[in-house]
Amino acid sequence: MQQKNHLTNHVMVGISISALQKWYPYAGIVKPRKRGGYFDAATVEIADVFYVATKIRRLTYKEYLQQVIPAGGLDAYLQKVNGLTLYNFLTKHISDEEKNNPIVQSVIRRIERNEAYQQSGRDFAGVA
C-alpha cells in the first residue's frame, strides 16, 4: 500500500512501525524523542539509503554496519567495492521494477539535486 505523506513529500511504501524499529540500530537512526513525533529530513535520508543498501543492493544488516558505515556511506562503499557510484548503480545496474520503487526514486532525485547544487556552487566560484 502506498500513500503520499503531504508533510515530507515522501511516498510511504507500507513499512510497519515494528519493522522500522528493527532498522534503528543498524541504520544509525535516532527515533523522535516525542511519542508520535516526526523524523527529521536527515533521518529519512538515512532510512532511504539503508533501504536501498538492504533491499536493492541486498546487503545484510551486519554488512551495512561493518562495511558500509566504516567506508563512509553507501556511495563510498559502492565506489570501493564495485567501482561505481550510488547514482550509476541505481540508474544503470538494477531492474526497471527496482528503479521505479518510490524510495529508489527519492534517492536518485536527492543525488541529482545535490549534484546540481554542487555544480551551481562551482559555477558561482568560477565567476567570483
Secondary structure, DSSP 4 states (H G I P E B T S, - for coil): --EEETTTTEEE----HHHHHHHHHHHT----SSTTPPPPHHHHHHHHHHHIIIIIS---HHHIIIIIHHHTSHHHHHHHHHSS-HHHHHHHSS-HHHHTSHHHHHHHHHHHHHHHHHHHHHHHHHH-
